[in-house]
């Protein structure tokens, strides 16, 4: 049975690094080239705010293009908000999954491999 994107996101975020030091997860690259940072740990704006998921909300940051599905979650909005230089705290994981799916999905296995075996 194929895992849905929410399950894939949680699996990706729970992938332990190859060393014992703390590391953020690599940028997620979608099939159409859209990128974004998706993080969850005790150091990030997520729920639950711990190192082990599953998570119901995650921290998103620095998408490669303005993504309207994320706008309502931006940390600080001004008349001059640069959506690509913003953080989106406590973004529901279902909304993040919808963004990834909208952009063609991600190669979750390759992302997990890059965490386990950084170059």
N, C-alpha and C positions, 0 to 999 in steps of 0.2 A: 504494500500500500504506500502511495506517495505521501510524504509529509507535507503539511501545508506550510505556508511561509512563516507563520507565527512560530511553529515548532522548529523550523529551520533556523530562525533568528535566535531562539533560545539556545539551541544546540551550539550555534556559532559563538554566542556570548559566553557559554560555559566551557568552551574549549580551553584547557589549561596550556600556558606557554611551555616551551621546552626547558626553560631555566626556572629558577625559583624566584627571580625578581619580578616585581610588578611591571606589567606592560599593558598599554592600551591595545585594543583590537585594531587590526589594519582597516583602512578605508574600504568600504563595500563598493565594488564596481558592478553596476548593473549591465545587462546585456546591451543596452543602447549607449553605454558610455557614461551615463549619469553616475556620480559618486557622492557618497556621504559617509560621515563618521557615525557609527552606532556603538554606544558604550553602555555598560551596566556593571556596577560594582559598588562597594561601600564608598568609593571616591567620586561617584557620578550622581547626577540628578535622575534617579530611577526609583522604581518601587517593585519589590522591596529594595531598600538601600543596603544591599549585602552582596557578597561575592558569589553566592550560589543562587541560581534562579530556580524555577522559572520567574520571569519578570512580567509585570502587567504594564509597566511603562519604562521607557528607556531615555537616555540622553542622545539627542541627535545634534550633529553640528556640521557646519561648513559644506552644505550641498554644493555641487558644481554648477547648479543653475537654480533660479528661483522656482520653488515647488509649492504651488498654492495649497496642496493638501497639508502642508506643514505650517502655514502662516499663523493659524490661531494658537500655536504652541510656542511661538518665538519668545525668548526671554525679555527682550526690550524692543519695543516697536516705536519708531519715530517717523516723521515725515520723510526721512532719508534712510530708512532701514536698508542695509545691504543684506539681502536674504542669504547670500552666499558666504557671508562673514559672521553669521549669527549662530547662536546656540538655541536649541529647542528642548528645554528641560521637561522631564516627566511627560514625554509624548507617549500616548497609548500605543502599545506594541502592535495593535491591529492597524493603526494609522500608518505606522512605519512599514508594516507588511504590505499595505495597499500601495504605498509609494514604490516599494521595490517591485511589486507585481506590475504596476503601471509602466515601469521602465524595463520590463522584459525579464525580471528575475535576476538572480545572482548565482554564481557558481559556488555554492556553500562549501562543497568539499575542497575546492582549491583554496578558499579563504581559511578553512580550518587547517589545511596542510601548511599554509604560510605562517600560522601561529605556532604549530608544533615544530616546524623546521624553518626558522627565519634564515634568510640569506645574509 
